Amino acid sequence: MITIHTSPRSVRPRLRAVSRWFAAAGLAVALAACAPVQTTQSGQVGINRTQYMSSLVSEAELNQEAASQYQQILAQARAKGGLDPSAAQTQRVQAIARRLIAQAGVFRPDAKNWAWEVHVVKSDEVNAWCMPGGKIAVYTGLLDKIKPTDAELAAVMGHEISHALREHAREQVSRQMGTSVGISILAAVTGNQAVADLGSNLSEVMFNLPNSRANETEADRMGVELAARAGYDPRAAISLWQKMGQSGGSAPPEILSTHPSSQSRIADLEQASARVLPLYQKSKS
């Protein structure tokens, strides 16, 4: 047997190279399992980007998980007396949601069969979201601090509903699966338990990551079209995001941590709202 003596310092670069190779190989395997899909129709605003979803993340399973987590969130809010604390606020939010959901078929005909739920949760955070499958929550912080008009509230809810219609969460999970596979292979090769633990935490980190710019743009554009078709002035999306950016002083609203605002975004909203303004005018007549 021939023994080759090497110092730990000389071995490390080789291990790093092997680790990178296996991580890349894992990512390639996961990406190969992704298939091109088109979750929605293009609508008036023209949403045509091809999406890629992993076969490891089915729509049904993700919706089931979302429904389970949603019920847990509601139960926690109920236990603290913070679920639908104001009947007037809840009725207002649900009324606007019904009008928006009624237009969801323009982008996704199957969405009419979703088990939609809409609730107001007591929280100081300026936030709102829609989980996969149509599970919506609006925080009292958004209602009390921003004081949105009905059209502005329709803008933010339409935006969140659009994320669900477009299955942006599943798309993001599919991307995370690639990283998870790569990290799992890396852990097996190196025997590094810390790396393996990172893989187990990816699912939690995933929910705190911001959406991609492409996802945000799609939700913005789809949201203004939903609002316009539902009879809400789509131009309110512009004033809504401007108010979001101006509120909170040095600490921006929680919703802006995952929904960044910028001048380019405002400019895009101006163009999108102008494009669907005839739909709003038609709905009013």
MITOR-657090 format. One record per residue (C-alpha): residue number from 1; residue in one letter; x, y, z. Coordinates in steps of 0.2 Angstrom, whole numbers, padded with zeros to 4 digits. Layout:
BEGIN
  marmar  fido   east  north     up
     NUM     a      X      Y      Z
...
REM end
This chain:
BEGIN
  marmar  fido   east  north     up
       1     m   0000   0000   0000
       2     i   0007   0017  -0005
       3     t   0004   0030   0008
       4     i   0003   0048   0003
       5     h   0007   0061   0017
       6     t  -0002   0077   0015
       7     s  -0005   0091   0027
       8     p  -0022   0096   0033
       9     r  -0019   0113   0024
      10     s  -0017   0105   0007
      11     v  -0032   0094   0009
      12     r  -0044   0108   0013
      13     p  -0044   0115  -0005
      14     r  -0048   0098  -0012
      15     l  -0062   0095   0001
      16     r  -0070   0112  -0004
      17     a  -0069   0108  -0022
      18     v  -0077   0091  -0019
      19     s  -0090   0099  -0008
      20     r  -0094   0112  -0022
      21     w  -0095   0098  -0035
      22     f  -0108   0088  -0025
      23     a  -0118   0103  -0020
      24     a  -0119   0108  -0039
      25     a  -0123   0090  -0043
      26     g  -0137   0090  -0030
      27     l  -0144   0106  -0037
      28     a  -0144   0099  -0055
      29     v  -0153   0084  -0049
      30     a  -0167   0094  -0041
      31     l  -0168   0106  -0056
      32     a  -0170   0092  -0068
      33     a  -0185   0087  -0058
      34     c  -0193   0103  -0061
      35     a  -0206   0105  -0076
      36     p  -0211   0121  -0085
      37     v  -0229   0126  -0081
      38     q  -0240   0141  -0083
      39     t  -0251   0142  -0068
      40     t  -0262   0157  -0074
      41     q  -0269   0164  -0090
      42     s  -0261   0180  -0095
      43     g  -0275   0192  -0092
      44     q  -0276   0210  -0098
      45     v  -0259   0214  -0090
      46     g  -0250   0200  -0100
      47     i  -0243   0188  -0087
      48     n  -0233   0175  -0098
      49     r  -0217   0170  -0089
      50     t  -0214   0152  -0089
      51     q  -0213   0145  -0072
      52     y  -0204   0129  -0066
      53     m  -0211   0118  -0052
      54     s  -0202   0103  -0044
      55     s  -0211   0087  -0045
      56     l  -0206   0085  -0026
      57     v  -0218   0099  -0022
      58     s  -0236   0096  -0027
      59     e  -0249   0109  -0027
      60     a  -0261   0098  -0017
      61     e  -0248   0094  -0003
      62     l  -0243   0113  -0002
      63     n  -0261   0118  -0001
      64     q  -0264   0105   0013
      65     e  -0249   0111   0023
      66     a  -0254   0129   0021
      67     a  -0272   0125   0027
      68     s  -0265   0117   0042
      69     q  -0253   0131   0046
      70     y  -0267   0144   0043
      71     q  -0278   0135   0056
      72     q  -0264   0135   0068
      73     i  -0262   0154   0066
      74     l  -0281   0157   0068
      75     a  -0281   0146   0084
      76     q  -0267   0156   0091
      77     a  -0275   0172   0087
      78     r  -0292   0166   0094
      79     a  -0283   0161   0110
      80     k  -0277   0178   0113
      81     g  -0294   0186   0108
      82     g  -0286   0193   0092
      83     l  -0296   0184   0079
      84     d  -0308   0196   0070
      85     p  -0308   0208   0084
      86     s  -0319   0220   0076
      87     a  -0335   0214   0067
      88     a  -0335   0230   0056
      89     q  -0317   0228   0051
      90     t  -0320   0210   0047
      91     q  -0335   0213   0037
      92     r  -0326   0226   0027
      93     v  -0311   0215   0023
      94     q  -0322   0200   0018
      95     a  -0333   0211   0007
      96     i  -0318   0217  -0003
      97     a  -0311   0200  -0003
      98     r  -0327   0193  -0011
      99     r  -0327   0205  -0025
     100     l  -0308   0201  -0029
     101     i  -0310   0183  -0028
     102     a  -0325   0183  -0039
     103     q  -0313   0190  -0053
     104     a  -0299   0177  -0049
     105     g  -0306   0166  -0063
     106     v  -0299   0178  -0076
     107     f  -0282   0172  -0072
     108     r  -0287   0154  -0064
     109     p  -0304   0147  -0068
     110     d  -0300   0133  -0055
     111     a  -0298   0146  -0041
     112     k  -0317   0146  -0039
     113     n  -0316   0129  -0031
     114     w  -0303   0134  -0018
     115     a  -0308   0134   0000
     116     w  -0305   0153   0002
     117     e  -0305   0160   0020
     118     v  -0303   0178   0025
     119     h  -0299   0184   0043
     120     v  -0293   0199   0052
     121     v  -0279   0196   0065
     122     k  -0275   0208   0079
     123     s  -0257   0213   0077
     124     d  -0247   0229   0077
     125     e  -0238   0224   0061
     126     v  -0243   0232   0045
     127     n  -0245   0217   0035
     128     a  -0257   0205   0025
     129     w  -0254   0189   0016
     130     c  -0263   0175   0006
     131     m  -0256   0157   0008
     132     p  -0257   0144  -0005
     133     g  -0275   0139  -0009
     134     g  -0283   0156  -0004
     135     k  -0280   0157   0015
     136     i  -0280   0176   0018
     137     a  -0276   0186   0034
     138     v  -0276   0205   0036
     139     y  -0268   0213   0051
     140     t  -0276   0226   0061
     141     g  -0260   0236   0060
     142     l  -0262   0238   0042
     143     l  -0280   0244   0044
     144     d  -0277   0256   0059
     145     k  -0260   0263   0054
     146     i  -0261   0265   0035
     147     k  -0280   0268   0036
     148     p  -0282   0262   0018
     149     t  -0297   0267   0007
     150     d  -0307   0253   0000
     151     a  -0298   0254  -0016
     152     e  -0281   0254  -0007
     153     l  -0286   0239   0003
     154     a  -0292   0231  -0013
     155     a  -0274   0234  -0020
     156     v  -0265   0226  -0006
     157     m  -0277   0211  -0005
     158     g  -0277   0209  -0024
     159     h  -0258   0209  -0024
     160     e  -0258   0195  -0010
     161     i  -0271   0185  -0019
     162     s  -0261   0186  -0035
     163     h  -0246   0178  -0026
     164     a  -0257   0163  -0022
     165     l  -0265   0162  -0039
     166     r  -0248   0162  -0047
     167     e  -0242   0149  -0035
     168     h  -0226   0160  -0031
     169     a  -0224   0150  -0014
     170     r  -0223   0133  -0023
     171     e  -0211   0141  -0036
     172     q  -0200   0147  -0021
     173     v  -0201   0130  -0013
     174     s  -0196   0122  -0029
     175     r  -0180   0133  -0029
     176     q  -0177   0129  -0011
     177     m  -0178   0110  -0015
     178     g  -0162   0112  -0026
     179     t  -0152   0119  -0012
     180     s  -0159   0106   0000
     181     v  -0153   0092  -0011
     182     g  -0136   0100  -0014
     183     i  -0134   0102   0005
     184     s  -0140   0085   0009
     185     i  -0127   0077  -0003
     186     l  -0114   0089   0004
     187     a  -0118   0083   0022
     188     a  -0116   0065   0017
     189     v  -0100   0068   0009
     190     t  -0092   0079   0023
     191     g  -0100   0071   0038
     192     n  -0104   0089   0044
     193     q  -0119   0088   0055
     194     a  -0120   0107   0055
     195     v  -0123   0107   0036
     196     a  -0136   0094   0038
     197     d  -0145   0104   0051
     198     l  -0145   0119   0039
     199     g  -0155   0108   0027
     200     s  -0168   0104   0040
     201     n  -0171   0123   0043
     202     l  -0173   0128   0025
     203     s  -0191   0126   0026
     204     e  -0193   0139   0040
     205     v  -0181   0151   0031
     206     m  -0190   0150   0015
     207     f  -0206   0158   0023
     208     n  -0195   0173   0028
     209     l  -0187   0176   0011
     210     p  -0192   0190   0000
     211     n  -0201   0186  -0016
     212     s  -0191   0189  -0032
     213     r  -0193   0205  -0042
     214     a  -0202   0195  -0056
     215     n  -0214   0188  -0043
     216     e  -0217   0205  -0036
     217     t  -0220   0213  -0053
     218     e  -0233   0199  -0058
     219     a  -0242   0201  -0041
     220     d  -0242   0220  -0044
     221     r  -0249   0219  -0061
     222     m  -0262   0205  -0058
     223     g  -0267   0214  -0042
     224     v  -0272   0230  -0051
     225     e  -0282   0220  -0064
     226     l  -0291   0211  -0051
     227     a  -0295   0227  -0042
     228     a  -0301   0236  -0058
     229     r  -0312   0221  -0063
     230     a  -0319   0221  -0045
     231     g  -0324   0239  -0047
     232     y  -0310   0247  -0037
     233     d  -0299   0261  -0045
     234     p  -0283   0253  -0049
     235     r  -0273   0269  -0047
     236     a  -0276   0267  -0028
     237     a  -0261   0254  -0029
     238     i  -0249   0269  -0032
     239     s  -0255   0279  -0017
     240     l  -0256   0263  -0006
     241     w  -0238   0258  -0009
     242     q  -0233   0276  -0007
     243     k  -0241   0277   0010
     244     m  -0233   0261   0015
     245     g  -0216   0268   0011
     246     q  -0219   0284   0021
     247     s  -0226   0275   0037
     248     g  -0216   0268   0051
     249     g  -0202   0281   0052
     250     s  -0185   0272   0053
     251     a  -0194   0255   0054
     252     p  -0203   0251   0038
     253     p  -0219   0241   0039
     254     e  -0217   0222   0040
     255     i  -0225   0220   0023
     256     l  -0211   0230   0015
     257     s  -0198   0217   0021
     258     t  -0205   0205   0008
     259     h  -0213   0217  -0003
     260     p  -0200   0231  -0007
     261     s  -0205   0247  -0013
     262     s  -0195   0258  -0026
     263     q  -0198   0271  -0038
     264     s  -0196   0259  -0052
     265     r  -0210   0249  -0044
     266     i  -0221   0264  -0043
     267     a  -0218   0268  -0061
     268     d  -0223   0250  -0066
     269     l  -0239   0252  -0056
     270     e  -0243   0268  -0065
     271     q  -0242   0259  -0082
     272     a  -0251   0244  -0076
     273     s  -0265   0254  -0068
     274     a  -0267   0264  -0084
     275     r  -0268   0249  -0094
     276     v  -0283   0242  -0084
     277     l  -0292   0258  -0081
     278     p  -0304   0254  -0095
     279     l  -0309   0238  -0085
     280     y  -0313   0249  -0070
     281     q  -0323   0261  -0080
     282     k  -0332   0247  -0088
     283     s  -0336   0239  -0071
     284     k  -0343   0255  -0064
     285     s  -0355   0257  -0079
REM end
